[in-house]
Amino acid sequence: MKKLKIKIVVANYYKEITDPLTQSCIEILEQSKLKYEILTVPGVYEIPQMIKWKIKPNNYNLFITLGCVIKGETYHFEIVANESSRALIDLSINYSTPIGNGILTVSNKEQAIIRSDPAQLNKGARAAMACLS
């Protein structure tokens, strides 16, 4: 049987948000005694390209994406949120590869802090659980 290869891809633009997401994700994987590799990219928009570089067809890849997009005053939020999400879905379908989406898309930083709170079941933990199920 081929070995599960878990890669956590983290956009570290908002490190204070993604650090707790990453930690919660890791806790879920370690509770399941699974090994993983963490890959970092500058922002959410770069996550799909990193996954494309790392996908190896028929190799039991599993990806968990973590990041944060905070709405600003321009259309940039919609482009990054929508296009990165679309690209992740396309990659998952085209390569038959599970991709857990733990990317926060929020209206402000306060929402991001709440949704990345490690005291709650944050989006990092939820993305890991979704992939493992």
Secondary structure as GFF3:
##gff-version 3
##sequence-region A 1 133
A	DSSP	beta_strand	5	11	.	.	.	ID=ss1
A	DSSP	three_ten_helix	12	14	.	.	.	ID=ss2
A	DSSP	alpha_helix	15	31	.	.	.	ID=ss3
A	DSSP	beta_strand	36	41	.	.	.	ID=ss4
A	DSSP	three_ten_helix	44	46	.	.	.	ID=ss5
A	DSSP	alpha_helix	47	54	.	.	.	ID=ss6
A	DSSP	beta_strand	61	70	.	.	.	ID=ss7
A	DSSP	alpha_helix	76	94	.	.	.	ID=ss8
A	DSSP	beta_strand	99	106	.	.	.	ID=ss9
A	DSSP	alpha_helix	109	115	.	.	.	ID=ss10
A	DSSP	alpha_helix	123	132	.	.	.	ID=ss11
###
